[in-house]
Amino acid sequence: REHLPAGVMAESLVQKCTRILIEHFESQPQHEDVPAWLLRHLTGNISLEIDTLKALTHVFDDEYWKRRCDELSCGVCLHQWGLTWKQCFAEHFICQVSAQTGTVVSRFVLLLCLNGDSTSGTQSLLGVKDFQDYIFSFSFKALGLSAVKLNSLCSMLPNLTRVELSGVQSGLPTEYALKHFSLKLADARSVASALSNPQCLATLIIQSSSINDDLLRVLMNGLVTNGGVTHLDLSHNEITDHGVRLICSLLGEHGVLAYLALADNLIQREGGRYLGKALCANQSLVALNLRLNRLKDAGGEHLLDGLLEKSSLTAINLAANFLGSVTALTLSRILLGDSSHLRELDLSSNELSNRDMEVLQEAARSSLVTCNLDMRLNKESAG
């Protein structure tokens, strides 16, 4: 101490040990024997540039992960990605790795295996238990779905609850998009295999993937076996009335499906009849989205007949389905009934007359439950 300049304090042993731990944390991570009162100081000074997988394995302080998220140029938000900042960063990182190029996806799947492939500069993720535990949702967008081995992915991420696959994207030539970005038979089998092994998976979204009735039949094998999916979105595909009949097997008396979206498909009158019949016994579904289909008045009536006696539905979207007076009359009876729970009803872009809309508005005002009606851009209101 006598050799130090005036006013300069000597570094204590604790300070020196802490500094060494911080400086060498990436090569020799140590935190097990660090006292709790010193751990926050340690993680608060660790470099944000250390290897991502190393940090995910050994750093648990959420404030550290908040700082790493703040450093990302894309502005990651906690409410959008996860429950903690570490989960938020981990999900963003895994999506970033998979989206680098069209070929990285298959390589990324290899990284989730025990082969230790590090050709992409990233080590195997399977051994990083803490990394796996923080992945709750996964999204593949505008990628070749054949490269996504979903059954392997689900088995390696035990807490995965949500999977989103999106194929055809706007702006791409149709022939090219269908060839490279639509769901193939092998993809459907992979998804079905993943669903057949009961995990935590509760949400499945497969949009814009050219799913027809044949591919849907393969997917249904996994969905029926799983029995735990509560949110199913198959919008922007090619599902017809026959496909709807398959989906109705999830809407039985003991079904658990709470949200079903089949927007922008090829559903017509018979599809409405199948759904209406299924809804007569179902008590789990609370939201149904059928916008941009071709139900017409007959299909709309068949569908809504299933809601007359009892229904758990609180929101239904029937926009752009060529619905008219018959549908409006049936809906008014539902709204005035004692068993209605409808709170959100979208009837925009249909063929309702001014008289139809007046009847519905009066029924909504007299309903026991407050219901928000959207009737914009109908036949007469649009004029």
QUIURSUL-V725965 format. One record per residue. N is the residue number from 1. RES is the residue in three letters. NEAR is the number of other C-alpha atoms within 10 Angstrom. Layout:
# QUIURSUL-V725965
n,res,near
N,RES,NEAR
N,RES,NEAR
This chain:
# QUIURSUL-V725965
n,res,near
1,ARG,9
2,GLU,6
3,HIS,6
4,LEU,9
5,PRO,9
6,ALA,8
7,GLY,6
8,VAL,8
9,MET,9
10,ALA,13
11,GLU,10
12,SER,9
13,LEU,9
14,VAL,10
15,GLN,11
16,LYS,12
17,CYS,12
18,THR,17
19,ARG,15
20,ILE,11
21,LEU,19
22,ILE,20
23,GLU,15
24,HIS,12
25,PHE,20
26,GLU,18
27,SER,11
28,GLN,11
29,PRO,16
30,GLN,15
31,HIS,17
32,GLU,9
33,ASP,7
34,VAL,13
35,PRO,9
36,ALA,11
37,TRP,8
38,LEU,13
39,LEU,15
40,ARG,15
41,HIS,12
42,LEU,19
43,THR,20
44,GLY,16
45,ASN,13
46,ILE,19
47,SER,15
48,LEU,15
49,GLU,9
50,ILE,12
51,ASP,12
52,THR,16
53,LEU,18
54,LYS,17
55,ALA,22
56,LEU,20
57,THR,15
58,HIS,18
59,VAL,18
60,PHE,15
61,ASP,15
62,ASP,14
63,GLU,15
64,TYR,21
65,TRP,24
66,LYS,18
67,ARG,13
68,ARG,18
69,CYS,22
70,ASP,14
71,GLU,12
72,LEU,11
73,SER,7
74,CYS,9
75,GLY,9
76,VAL,18
77,CYS,14
78,LEU,16
79,HIS,10
80,GLN,8
81,TRP,19
82,GLY,19
83,LEU,12
84,THR,16
85,TRP,24
86,LYS,27
87,GLN,24
88,CYS,23
89,PHE,26
90,ALA,26
91,GLU,21
92,HIS,20
93,PHE,14
94,ILE,16
95,CYS,18
96,GLN,11
97,VAL,15
98,SER,21
99,ALA,18
100,GLN,10
101,THR,10
102,GLY,13
103,THR,13
104,VAL,16
105,VAL,23
106,SER,16
107,ARG,18
108,PHE,24
109,VAL,18
110,LEU,20
111,LEU,20
112,LEU,21
113,CYS,16
114,LEU,12
115,ASN,11
116,GLY,15
117,ASP,17
118,SER,13
119,THR,11
120,SER,11
121,GLY,7
122,THR,15
123,GLN,18
124,SER,19
125,LEU,22
126,LEU,18
127,GLY,15
128,VAL,16
129,LYS,13
130,ASP,20
131,PHE,23
132,GLN,22
133,ASP,15
134,TYR,23
135,ILE,24
136,PHE,22
137,SER,19
138,PHE,20
139,SER,17
140,PHE,18
141,LYS,20
142,ALA,19
143,LEU,23
144,GLY,24
145,LEU,24
146,SER,19
147,ALA,16
148,VAL,21
149,LYS,20
150,LEU,23
151,ASN,18
152,SER,17
153,LEU,16
154,CYS,23
155,SER,14
156,MET,18
157,LEU,22
158,PRO,16
159,ASN,17
160,LEU,22
161,THR,18
162,ARG,18
163,VAL,18
164,GLU,15
165,LEU,23
166,SER,22
167,GLY,23
168,VAL,26
169,GLN,18
170,SER,10
171,GLY,7
172,LEU,11
173,PRO,10
174,THR,11
175,GLU,8
176,TYR,11
177,ALA,19
178,LEU,18
179,LYS,12
180,HIS,16
181,PHE,22
182,SER,26
183,LEU,25
184,LYS,19
185,LEU,16
186,ALA,14
187,ASP,22
188,ALA,24
189,ARG,19
190,SER,21
191,VAL,24
192,ALA,24
193,SER,22
194,ALA,23
195,LEU,28
196,SER,19
197,ASN,15
198,PRO,16
199,GLN,18
200,CYS,17
201,LEU,23
202,ALA,19
203,THR,19
204,LEU,20
205,ILE,17
206,ILE,22
207,GLN,25
208,SER,25
209,SER,24
210,SER,23
211,ILE,25
212,ASN,17
213,ASP,19
214,ASP,13
215,LEU,20
216,LEU,21
217,ARG,18
218,VAL,19
219,LEU,24
220,MET,21
221,ASN,18
222,GLY,21
223,LEU,23
224,VAL,18
225,THR,14
226,ASN,19
227,GLY,17
228,GLY,19
229,VAL,24
230,THR,18
231,HIS,19
232,LEU,19
233,ASP,18
234,LEU,24
235,SER,24
236,HIS,21
237,ASN,22
238,GLU,20
239,ILE,24
240,THR,17
241,ASP,20
242,HIS,17
243,GLY,21
244,VAL,22
245,ARG,18
246,LEU,17
247,ILE,21
248,CYS,18
249,SER,15
250,LEU,22
251,LEU,23
252,GLY,17
253,GLU,14
254,HIS,12
255,GLY,20
256,VAL,18
257,LEU,23
258,ALA,18
259,TYR,19
260,LEU,21
261,ALA,21
262,LEU,23
263,ALA,24
264,ASP,22
265,ASN,24
266,LEU,20
267,ILE,26
268,GLN,20
269,ARG,19
270,GLU,20
271,GLY,24
272,GLY,28
273,ARG,24
274,TYR,21
275,LEU,23
276,GLY,23
277,LYS,19
278,ALA,21
279,LEU,27
280,CYS,20
281,ALA,18
282,ASN,24
283,GLN,20
284,SER,20
285,LEU,22
286,VAL,17
287,ALA,19
288,LEU,19
289,ASN,19
290,LEU,23
291,ARG,24
292,LEU,22
293,ASN,20
294,ARG,22
295,LEU,26
296,LYS,21
297,ASP,22
298,ALA,18
299,GLY,25
300,GLY,28
301,GLU,24
302,HIS,22
303,LEU,26
304,LEU,22
305,ASP,22
306,GLY,22
307,LEU,27
308,LEU,21
309,GLU,14
310,LYS,18
311,SER,21
312,SER,18
313,LEU,22
314,THR,17
315,ALA,19
316,ILE,20
317,ASN,20
318,LEU,23
319,ALA,24
320,ALA,23
321,ASN,25
322,PHE,24
323,LEU,25
324,GLY,22
325,SER,17
326,VAL,15
327,THR,22
328,ALA,24
329,LEU,16
330,THR,19
331,LEU,23
332,SER,20
333,ARG,18
334,ILE,25
335,LEU,27
336,LEU,19
337,GLY,18
338,ASP,14
339,SER,16
340,SER,22
341,HIS,22
342,LEU,25
343,ARG,16
344,GLU,17
345,LEU,18
346,ASP,20
347,LEU,26
348,SER,24
349,SER,22
350,ASN,24
351,GLU,23
352,LEU,25
353,SER,16
354,ASN,13
355,ARG,12
356,ASP,17
357,MET,24
358,GLU,13
359,VAL,16
360,LEU,22
361,GLN,18
362,GLU,13
363,ALA,20
364,ALA,22
365,ARG,14
366,SER,15
367,SER,20
368,LEU,16
369,VAL,17
370,THR,14
371,CYS,21
372,ASN,15
373,LEU,17
374,ASP,15
375,MET,20
376,ARG,17
377,LEU,17
378,ASN,22
379,LYS,16
380,GLU,14
381,SER,15
382,ALA,12
383,GLY,6
